[in-house]
Amino acid sequence: MVRKTKEEALETRARILATAEQIFSEQGVAHTSLQDIAVAANVTRGAIYWHFKNKIDLLDAMVQRVKTPMEEGLRRSSDVSTSDPLGQLRQSATETLNLVREDPSARRVCEILIFKCEYVAETIDLQRRHHEDRNNSLAHYEAAFRNAMARDQLSQAVDPRHAAIGFHAMLYGILMDWLLAPEEFDLTVVGTNMVDTFIAGLKTTRPE
């Protein structure tokens, strides 16, 4: 009986997350209430509060489901023992692009974060978390570029912090552009070409 109860609790949590993802995508975060989610998921508000502290906690849990596989790629790319840091960084970026292209849930979450999540008083904590995630990504990218410099894949003239900021902005930009018009180009193909172009540009950097 206990095992069945745990399984039911996990199923309810998953249903709440899936429902919230759909409604956030349709209505936006600010215009969605926990009552909206409860009704659509056929659960009580109490059931939602059993699993999540509030709407932002629910949204954060939804993001974590998508972010976890992306973070694994980031960790590999910044590992100092990696013999081909640029190759690993390219693979990590390609995996992220392909995940968003192929996984409807990952795509919706990206759409919500980029287009459907207003940073107002209610979501100020979420803004802080997003800023932390950005800094974490930048740290991994910077570590990968520093490792590439140490292994003579890049010139010592490269500023690894500036390269990390540019790489992050490039990936964010291509994701935003594709989400606006996914029928216009293949995210993985075009995005990977942009990654290759960016890295090739860094390789041509020369001391001033």
Accessible surface in RSA format (square Angstrom, percent):
REM  Atomic radii and reference values for relative SASA: ProtOr
REM  Chains: A
REM  Algorithm: Lee & Richards
REM  Probe-radius: 1.40
REM  Slices: 20
REM RES _ NUM      All-atoms   Total-Side   Main-Chain    Non-polar    All polar
REM                ABS   REL    ABS   REL    ABS   REL    ABS   REL    ABS   REL
RES MET A   1   180.40  93.4 134.66  89.1  45.74 108.9 121.29 103.1  59.11  78.3
RES VAL A   2   106.09  69.8 102.91  93.2   3.18   7.7 104.73  91.0   1.36   3.7
RES ARG A   3   185.97  78.1 181.47  92.5   4.49  10.7  66.76  91.2 119.20  72.2
RES LYS A   4   120.07  58.6 117.92  72.4   2.15   5.1  62.15  55.9  57.92  61.7
RES THR A   5    75.04  53.4  74.26  75.3   0.78   1.9  59.39  79.8  15.65  23.7
RES LYS A   6   132.16  64.5 128.70  79.0   3.46   8.2  76.89  69.2  55.27  58.9
RES GLU A   7    91.96  52.8  86.03  65.1   5.93  14.1  38.53  74.5  53.44  43.6
RES GLU A   8    91.04  52.3  87.63  66.3   3.42   8.1  40.12  77.6  50.93  41.6
RES ALA A   9    34.24  31.5  27.72  42.8   6.52  14.8  33.76  47.5   0.48   1.3
RES LEU A  10   120.78  67.3 116.17  83.1   4.61  11.6 116.66  81.9   4.12  11.1
RES GLU A  11    93.02  53.4  85.88  65.0   7.14  17.0  58.23 112.6  34.79  28.4
RES THR A  12    26.42  18.8  26.42  26.8   0.00   0.0   8.64  11.6  17.78  26.9
RES ARG A  13    81.53  34.2  81.53  41.6   0.00   0.0  15.28  20.9  66.25  40.1
RES ALA A  14    49.46  45.5  45.58  70.3   3.87   8.8  47.63  67.1   1.83   4.8
RES ARG A  15    82.55  34.7  76.34  38.9   6.22  14.8  50.43  68.9  32.12  19.5
RES ILE A  16     0.00   0.0   0.00   0.0   0.00   0.0   0.00   0.0   0.00   0.0
RES LEU A  17     1.86   1.0   1.86   1.3   0.00   0.0   1.86   1.3   0.00   0.0
RES ALA A  18    55.60  51.1  47.18  72.8   8.42  19.1  49.06  69.1   6.54  17.3
RES THR A  19    20.90  14.9  15.80  16.0   5.10  12.2  10.65  14.3  10.25  15.5
RES ALA A  20     0.00   0.0   0.00   0.0   0.00   0.0   0.00   0.0   0.00   0.0
RES GLU A  21     3.75   2.2   3.75   2.8   0.00   0.0   0.11   0.2   3.64   3.0
RES GLN A  22    75.86  42.4  75.78  55.4   0.08   0.2  32.26  68.7  43.61  33.1
RES ILE A  23    16.01   9.1  16.01  11.9   0.00   0.0  16.01  11.5   0.00   0.0
RES PHE A  24     0.00   0.0   0.00   0.0   0.00   0.0   0.00   0.0   0.00   0.0
RES SER A  25    14.95  12.6  12.49  16.7   2.46   5.7   0.00   0.0  14.95  20.9
RES GLU A  26   117.35  67.4  81.16  61.4  36.19  86.2  38.37  74.2  78.98  64.5
RES GLN A  27    81.58  45.6  63.63  46.5  17.95  42.7  30.87  65.7  50.71  38.5
RES GLY A  28     7.23   8.9   0.00   N/A   7.23   8.9   7.23  19.8   0.00   0.0
RES VAL A  29     0.22   0.1   0.12   0.1   0.09   0.2   0.12   0.1   0.09   0.3
RES ALA A  30    37.54  34.5  14.56  22.5  22.98  52.3  14.56  20.5  22.98  60.9
RES HIS A  31   135.96  74.3 113.94  79.2  22.02  56.3  81.38  83.9  54.58  63.5
RES THR A  32     2.33   1.7   0.00   0.0   2.33   5.5   1.09   1.5   1.24   1.9
RES SER A  33    49.27  41.6  43.72  58.4   5.55  12.8  43.54  92.7   5.73   8.0
RES LEU A  34    14.24   7.9  11.36   8.1   2.87   7.2  11.36   8.0   2.87   7.7
RES GLN A  35    84.63  47.3  84.63  61.9   0.00   0.0  42.66  90.8  41.98  31.8
RES ASP A  36    54.79  38.4  47.40  47.2   7.39  17.5  10.20  24.0  44.59  44.5
RES ILE A  37     0.00   0.0   0.00   0.0   0.00   0.0   0.00   0.0   0.00   0.0
RES ALA A  38     2.02   1.9   1.93   3.0   0.09   0.2   1.93   2.7   0.09   0.2
RES VAL A  39   104.88  69.0  86.30  78.1  18.58  44.8  92.60  80.5  12.29  33.3
RES ALA A  40    61.93  56.9  23.93  36.9  38.00  86.4  34.03  47.9  27.90  73.9
RES ALA A  41     2.76   2.5   0.00   0.0   2.76   6.3   2.18   3.1   0.58   1.5
RES ASN A  42   130.51  90.0 113.14 109.3  17.37  41.8  25.85  62.2 104.66 101.2
RES VAL A  43    25.64  16.9   5.72   5.2  19.92  48.0  15.09  13.1  10.55  28.6
RES THR A  44    94.49  67.2  87.67  88.9   6.82  16.3  82.91 111.4  11.58  17.5
RES ARG A  45    98.99  41.6  94.38  48.1   4.62  11.0  31.27  42.7  67.72  41.0
RES GLY A  46    47.14  58.1   0.00   N/A  47.14  58.1  35.75  98.1  11.38  25.5
RES ALA A  47    27.01  24.8  18.20  28.1   8.80  20.0  25.58  36.0   1.43   3.8
RES ILE A  48     0.28   0.2   0.28   0.2   0.00   0.0   0.28   0.2   0.00   0.0
RES TYR A  49   102.99  48.1  83.52  47.5  19.47  50.7  61.69  46.4  41.30  50.9
RES TRP A  50   203.27  81.6 172.81  83.6  30.46  71.5 160.32  85.5  42.95  69.7
RES HIS A  51    43.37  23.7  18.09  12.6  25.28  64.7  10.90  11.2  32.47  37.8
RES PHE A  52     4.78   2.4   1.61   1.0   3.17   8.3   3.92   2.4   0.86   2.5
RES LYS A  53   153.53  74.9 133.23  81.7  20.30  48.3  87.66  78.9  65.87  70.2
RES ASN A  54    70.78  48.8  70.56  68.2   0.22   0.5  26.07  62.8  44.71  43.2
RES LYS A  55    16.79   8.2  15.45   9.5   1.34   3.2  10.13   9.1   6.66   7.1
RES ILE A  56    12.23   7.0  12.22   9.1   0.01   0.0  12.22   8.8   0.01   0.0
RES ASP A  57    30.34  21.3  30.21  30.1   0.13   0.3   0.61   1.4  29.73  29.6
RES LEU A  58     0.00   0.0   0.00   0.0   0.00   0.0   0.00   0.0   0.00   0.0
RES LEU A  59     0.00   0.0   0.00   0.0   0.00   0.0   0.00   0.0   0.00   0.0
RES ASP A  60    25.92  18.2  25.92  25.8   0.00   0.0   0.12   0.3  25.81  25.7
RES ALA A  61    15.20  14.0   8.36  12.9   6.85  15.6  12.85  18.1   2.36   6.2
RES MET A  62     0.30   0.2   0.00   0.0   0.30   0.7   0.00   0.0   0.30   0.4
RES VAL A  63     9.74   6.4   9.73   8.8   0.01   0.0   9.73   8.5   0.01   0.0
RES GLN A  64    62.86  35.2  62.65  45.8   0.22   0.5  35.02  74.5  27.85  21.1
RES ARG A  65   104.64  43.9  79.22  40.4  25.42  60.5  53.73  73.4  50.90  30.9
RES VAL A  66    14.43   9.5  11.30  10.2   3.12   7.5  14.43  12.5   0.00   0.0
RES LYS A  67    35.57  17.4  34.72  21.3   0.85   2.0  24.74  22.3  10.83  11.5
RES THR A  68    78.03  55.5  77.80  78.9   0.23   0.5  59.40  79.8  18.63  28.2
RES PRO A  69    67.95  49.5  51.44  46.9  16.51  60.0  58.24  48.1   9.71  60.4
RES MET A  70    38.15  19.8  32.54  21.5   5.62  13.4  16.51  14.0  21.64  28.7
RES GLU A  71    42.99  24.7  42.74  32.3   0.25   0.6   7.86  15.2  35.14  28.7
RES GLU A  72    73.92  42.4  73.92  55.9   0.00   0.0  33.75  65.3  40.17  32.8
RES GLY A  73     1.84   2.3   0.00   N/A   1.84   2.3   1.66   4.6   0.18   0.4
RES LEU A  74    16.33   9.1  16.33  11.7   0.00   0.0  16.33  11.5   0.00   0.0
RES ARG A  75   117.98  49.5 111.45  56.8   6.53  15.6  56.07  76.6  61.91  37.5
RES ARG A  76    75.20  31.6  69.74  35.5   5.47  13.0  51.55  70.4  23.66  14.3
RES SER A  77     0.00   0.0   0.00   0.0   0.00   0.0   0.00   0.0   0.00   0.0
RES SER A  78    17.57  14.9   9.86  13.2   7.71  17.8   2.93   6.2  14.64  20.5
RES ASP A  79    64.90  45.5  57.02  56.8   7.87  18.6  16.29  38.3  48.61  48.5
RES VAL A  80   115.24  75.8 107.75  97.5   7.50  18.1 107.75  93.6   7.50  20.3
RES SER A  81    84.02  71.0  59.07  78.8  24.95  57.5  48.58 103.5  35.44  49.6
RES THR A  82    25.70  18.3  17.81  18.1   7.90  18.8  18.58  25.0   7.12  10.8
RES SER A  83    88.35  74.7  70.84  94.5  17.51  40.3  38.71  82.4  49.64  69.5
RES ASP A  84    68.36  47.9  67.71  67.4   0.65   1.5  30.33  71.4  38.03  37.9
RES PRO A  85     0.00   0.0   0.00   0.0   0.00   0.0   0.00   0.0   0.00   0.0
RES LEU A  86     7.01   3.9   6.54   4.7   0.47   1.2   6.54   4.6   0.47   1.3
RES GLY A  87    26.92  33.2   0.00   N/A  26.92  33.2  20.35  55.8   6.57  14.7
RES GLN A  88    31.07  17.4  27.55  20.1   3.52   8.4   3.67   7.8  27.40  20.8
RES LEU A  89     0.43   0.2   0.39   0.3   0.05   0.1   0.39   0.3   0.05   0.1
RES ARG A  90    94.49  39.7  94.49  48.2   0.00   0.0  24.24  33.1  70.26  42.6
RES GLN A  91    85.99  48.1  81.69  59.7   4.30  10.2  26.65  56.7  59.34  45.0
RES SER A  92     5.56   4.7   4.36   5.8   1.20   2.8   0.48   1.0   5.08   7.1
RES ALA A  93     5.12   4.7   1.04   1.6   4.08   9.3   4.76   6.7   0.37   1.0
RES THR A  94    32.56  23.2  32.56  33.0   0.00   0.0  32.54  43.7   0.01   0.0
RES GLU A  95    72.70  41.7  63.95  48.4   8.76  20.8  44.46  86.0  28.25  23.1
RES THR A  96    24.80  17.6  23.39  23.7   1.42   3.4  15.83  21.3   8.97  13.6
RES LEU A  97     0.69   0.4   0.69   0.5   0.00   0.0   0.69   0.5   0.00   0.0
RES ASN A  98    53.93  37.2  53.92  52.1   0.01   0.0   6.41  15.4  47.53  45.9
RES LEU A  99    43.62  24.3  38.26  27.4   5.36  13.5  43.18  30.3   0.44   1.2
RES VAL A 100     0.07   0.0   0.00   0.0   0.07   0.2   0.00   0.0   0.07   0.2
RES ARG A 101    78.70  33.0  60.09  30.6  18.61  44.3  19.98  27.3  58.72  35.6
RES GLU A 102   104.91  60.2  81.67  61.8  23.23  55.3  32.88  63.6  72.03  58.8
RES ASP A 103    51.34  36.0  47.65  47.4   3.69   8.7  12.34  29.0  39.01  38.9
RES PRO A 104    85.12  62.0  79.07  72.1   6.06  22.0  84.33  69.6   0.80   4.9
RES SER A 105    29.89  25.3  29.22  39.0   0.67   1.5  25.42  54.1   4.47   6.3
RES ALA A 106     0.52   0.5   0.52   0.8   0.00   0.0   0.52   0.7   0.00   0.0
RES ARG A 107    78.12  32.8  78.12  39.8   0.00   0.0  12.07  16.5  66.05  40.0
RES ARG A 108    68.66  28.8  68.66  35.0   0.00   0.0  12.89  17.6  55.77  33.8
RES VAL A 109     2.45   1.6   2.45   2.2   0.00   0.0   2.45   2.1   0.00   0.0
RES CYS A 110    15.52  11.7  14.28  15.9   1.24   2.9   1.37   3.5  14.15  15.3
RES GLU A 111    34.74  19.9  34.74  26.3   0.00   0.0   7.05  13.6  27.68  22.6
RES ILE A 112     0.00   0.0   0.00   0.0   0.00   0.0   0.00   0.0   0.00   0.0
RES LEU A 113    46.16  25.7  34.25  24.5  11.91  29.9  34.27  24.1  11.88  32.0
RES ILE A 114    35.12  20.0   8.61   6.4  26.51  63.9   9.33   6.7  25.79  70.0
RES PHE A 115    80.70  40.4  47.68  29.5  33.03  85.9  52.64  31.9  28.06  80.3
RES LYS A 116    72.37  35.3  65.61  40.3   6.76  16.1  51.97  46.8  20.40  21.7
RES CYS A 117    15.32  11.6   0.00   0.0  15.32  36.0   0.62   1.6  14.70  15.9
RES GLU A 118    91.30  52.4  83.99  63.5   7.31  17.4  42.84  82.9  48.46  39.6
RES TYR A 119   100.55  46.9  67.67  38.5  32.88  85.6  57.26  43.0  43.29  53.4
RES VAL A 120    65.77  43.3  56.75  51.4   9.01  21.7  65.77  57.1   0.00   0.0
RES ALA A 121    94.45  86.8  69.33 107.0  25.12  57.1  77.60 109.3  16.85  44.6
RES GLU A 122    92.71  53.2  69.42  52.5  23.29  55.5  46.11  89.2  46.60  38.0
RES THR A 123     0.32   0.2   0.32   0.3   0.00   0.0   0.32   0.4   0.00   0.0
RES ILE A 124   106.80  60.8 105.83  78.8   0.97   2.3 105.83  76.2   0.97   2.6
RES ASP A 125    49.30  34.5  45.83  45.6   3.47   8.2  29.50  69.4  19.80  19.7
RES LEU A 126     0.57   0.3   0.57   0.4   0.00   0.0   0.57   0.4   0.00   0.0
RES GLN A 127    70.51  39.4  69.77  51.0   0.74   1.8  15.87  33.8  54.63  41.4
RES ARG A 128   118.12  49.6 111.45  56.8   6.67  15.9  69.39  94.8  48.73  29.5
RES ARG A 129    47.27  19.8  46.81  23.9   0.45   1.1  19.89  27.2  27.38  16.6
RES HIS A 130    32.42  17.7  26.55  18.5   5.87  15.0  24.00  24.7   8.43   9.8
RES HIS A 131   103.09  56.3  98.28  68.3   4.81  12.3  67.85  69.9  35.24  41.0
RES GLU A 132    89.06  51.1  82.48  62.4   6.58  15.7  38.43  74.3  50.63  41.3
RES ASP A 133    40.19  28.2  38.33  38.2   1.86   4.4  18.08  42.5  22.11  22.1
RES ARG A 134    90.40  38.0  86.49  44.1   3.91   9.3  33.74  46.1  56.66  34.3
RES ASN A 135    58.23  40.2  53.91  52.1   4.32  10.4  23.12  55.6  35.11  33.9
RES ASN A 136    61.53  42.4  55.20  53.3   6.33  15.2  20.35  49.0  41.18  39.8
RES SER A 137    20.28  17.1  20.28  27.1   0.00   0.0   0.62   1.3  19.65  27.5
RES LEU A 138     0.63   0.3   0.63   0.4   0.00   0.0   0.63   0.4   0.00   0.0
RES ALA A 139    53.85  49.5  46.43  71.7   7.42  16.9  49.26  69.4   4.59  12.2
RES HIS A 140    35.22  19.2  33.87  23.5   1.35   3.5  22.47  23.2  12.75  14.8
RES TYR A 141    18.95   8.8  18.95  10.8   0.00   0.0   2.21   1.7  16.74  20.6
RES GLU A 142    27.53  15.8  27.53  20.8   0.00   0.0   5.65  10.9  21.88  17.9
RES ALA A 143    34.35  31.6  27.55  42.5   6.80  15.5  31.83  44.8   2.52   6.7
RES ALA A 144     0.00   0.0   0.00   0.0   0.00   0.0   0.00   0.0   0.00   0.0
RES PHE A 145     0.00   0.0   0.00   0.0   0.00   0.0   0.00   0.0   0.00   0.0
RES ARG A 146   129.47  54.4 123.15  62.8   6.32  15.0  46.46  63.5  83.01  50.3
RES ASN A 147    12.61   8.7   8.17   7.9   4.44  10.7   5.62  13.5   6.99   6.8
RES ALA A 148     0.00   0.0   0.00   0.0   0.00   0.0   0.00   0.0   0.00   0.0
RES MET A 149    20.47  10.6  19.85  13.1   0.63   1.5  19.35  16.4   1.13   1.5
RES ALA A 150    81.78  75.2  44.25  68.3  37.54  85.4  55.27  77.8  26.51  70.2
RES ARG A 151    99.99  42.0  75.00  38.2  24.99  59.5  26.24  35.9  73.75  44.7
RES ASP A 152   128.27  89.8  99.00  98.5  29.27  69.2  29.24  68.8  99.02  98.8
RES GLN A 153    51.93  29.0  36.06  26.4  15.86  37.8  23.40  49.8  28.52  21.6
RES LEU A 154     8.82   4.9   0.00   0.0   8.82  22.2   4.69   3.3   4.13  11.1
RES SER A 155    32.78  27.7  17.94  23.9  14.84  34.2  23.84  50.8   8.94  12.5
RES GLN A 156   129.24  72.3 107.20  78.3  22.03  52.5  66.50 141.6  62.73  47.6
RES ALA A 157    40.71  37.4   5.49   8.5  35.22  80.1  17.70  24.9  23.02  61.0
RES VAL A 158     8.11   5.3   1.65   1.5   6.46  15.6   4.10   3.6   4.01  10.9
RES ASP A 159    64.10  44.9  53.97  53.7  10.13  24.0  24.08  56.7  40.02  39.9
RES PRO A 160    12.14   8.8  12.14  11.1   0.00   0.0  12.14  10.0   0.00   0.0
RES ARG A 161    91.86  38.6  91.86  46.8   0.00   0.0  38.21  52.2  53.65  32.5
RES HIS A 162   123.28  67.4 114.29  79.4   8.99  23.0  70.03  72.2  53.25  62.0
RES ALA A 163     5.64   5.2   0.58   0.9   5.06  11.5   5.04   7.1   0.60   1.6
RES ALA A 164     0.00   0.0   0.00   0.0   0.00   0.0   0.00   0.0   0.00   0.0
RES ILE A 165    72.35  41.2  71.55  53.3   0.80   1.9  71.68  51.6   0.68   1.8
RES GLY A 166    25.46  31.4   0.00   N/A  25.46  31.4  22.64  62.1   2.82   6.3
RES PHE A 167     0.08   0.0   0.08   0.1   0.00   0.0   0.08   0.1   0.00   0.0
RES HIS A 168    41.44  22.6  40.79  28.3   0.65   1.7  18.12  18.7  23.32  27.1
RES ALA A 169    58.79  54.1  46.73  72.1  12.06  27.4  51.48  72.5   7.31  19.4
RES MET A 170    25.28  13.1  14.80   9.8  10.47  24.9  24.49  20.8   0.79   1.0
RES LEU A 171    13.69   7.6  13.69   9.8   0.00   0.0  13.69   9.6   0.00   0.0
RES TYR A 172    98.56  46.0  96.37  54.8   2.19   5.7  74.45  55.9  24.11  29.7
RES GLY A 173    32.88  40.5   0.00   N/A  32.88  40.5  28.46  78.1   4.42   9.9
RES ILE A 174    11.39   6.5   8.46   6.3   2.93   7.1  10.24   7.4   1.14   3.1
RES LEU A 175    21.10  11.7  21.10  15.1   0.00   0.0  21.10  14.8   0.00   0.0
RES MET A 176    64.92  33.6  64.92  43.0   0.00   0.0  28.48  24.2  36.44  48.3
RES ASP A 177    78.12  54.7  75.27  74.9   2.85   6.7  14.25  33.5  63.87  63.7
RES TRP A 178    10.22   4.1  10.22   4.9   0.00   0.0   8.33   4.4   1.88   3.1
RES LEU A 179    12.61   7.0   0.00   0.0  12.61  31.7   0.00   0.0  12.61  33.9
RES LEU A 180   121.26  67.5  90.35  64.6  30.92  77.7  92.60  65.0  28.66  77.1
RES ALA A 181    17.71  16.3  17.26  26.6   0.45   1.0  17.71  24.9   0.00   0.0
RES PRO A 182    36.01  26.2  24.84  22.6  11.18  40.6  25.06  20.7  10.96  68.1
RES GLU A 183   142.73  81.9 102.52  77.6  40.21  95.7  75.72 146.5  67.02  54.7
RES GLU A 184   128.88  74.0  93.76  70.9  35.12  83.6  30.30  58.6  98.58  80.5
RES PHE A 185    46.30  23.2  30.94  19.2  15.35  40.0  43.92  26.6   2.38   6.8
RES ASP A 186    58.94  41.3  46.26  46.0  12.68  30.0  26.96  63.4  31.98  31.9
RES LEU A 187     0.01   0.0   0.00   0.0   0.01   0.0   0.00   0.0   0.01   0.0
RES THR A 188    19.24  13.7  19.24  19.5   0.00   0.0  19.24  25.8   0.00   0.0
RES VAL A 189    84.90  55.9  79.75  72.2   5.15  12.4  84.42  73.4   0.48   1.3
RES VAL A 190    51.04  33.6  50.80  46.0   0.24   0.6  51.04  44.3   0.00   0.0
RES GLY A 191     0.00   0.0   0.00   N/A   0.00   0.0   0.00   0.0   0.00   0.0
RES THR A 192    15.95  11.3  15.95  16.2   0.00   0.0  15.33  20.6   0.63   0.9
RES ASN A 193    83.81  57.8  81.65  78.9   2.16   5.2  21.99  52.9  61.82  59.8
RES MET A 194    68.49  35.5  63.64  42.1   4.86  11.6  60.13  51.1   8.36  11.1
RES VAL A 195     0.00   0.0   0.00   0.0   0.00   0.0   0.00   0.0   0.00   0.0
RES ASP A 196    51.81  36.3  45.90  45.7   5.90  14.0  28.58  67.3  23.22  23.2
RES THR A 197    97.43  69.3  90.25  91.5   7.18  17.1  69.40  93.2  28.03  42.4
RES PHE A 198    48.36  24.2  38.05  23.6  10.31  26.8  45.83  27.8   2.53   7.2
RES ILE A 199    12.82   7.3  12.82   9.5   0.00   0.0  12.82   9.2   0.00   0.0
RES ALA A 200    50.75  46.7  48.01  74.1   2.74   6.2  50.08  70.5   0.67   1.8
RES GLY A 201    38.45  47.4   0.00   N/A  38.45  47.4  31.51  86.5   6.94  15.5
RES LEU A 202    24.45  13.6  23.77  17.0   0.68   1.7  23.91  16.8   0.54   1.5
RES LYS A 203   107.78  52.6  93.04  57.1  14.73  35.1  40.74  36.7  67.04  71.4
RES THR A 204    92.26  65.6  80.10  81.2  12.15  29.0  63.66  85.5  28.59  43.2
RES THR A 205    43.71  31.1  35.93  36.4   7.78  18.5  32.29  43.4  11.42  17.3
RES ARG A 206   161.87  68.0 146.15  74.5  15.72  37.4  64.84  88.6  97.03  58.8
RES PRO A 207    99.37  72.4  78.39  71.5  20.98  76.3  80.72  66.6  18.65 115.9
RES GLU A 208   222.10 127.5 145.56 110.1  76.54 182.2  94.07 181.9 128.03 104.5
END  Absolute sums over single chains surface
CHAIN  1 A    11046.3       9328.9       1717.3       6249.8       4796.5
END  Absolute sums over all chains
TOTAL         11046.3       9328.9       1717.3       6249.8       4796.5
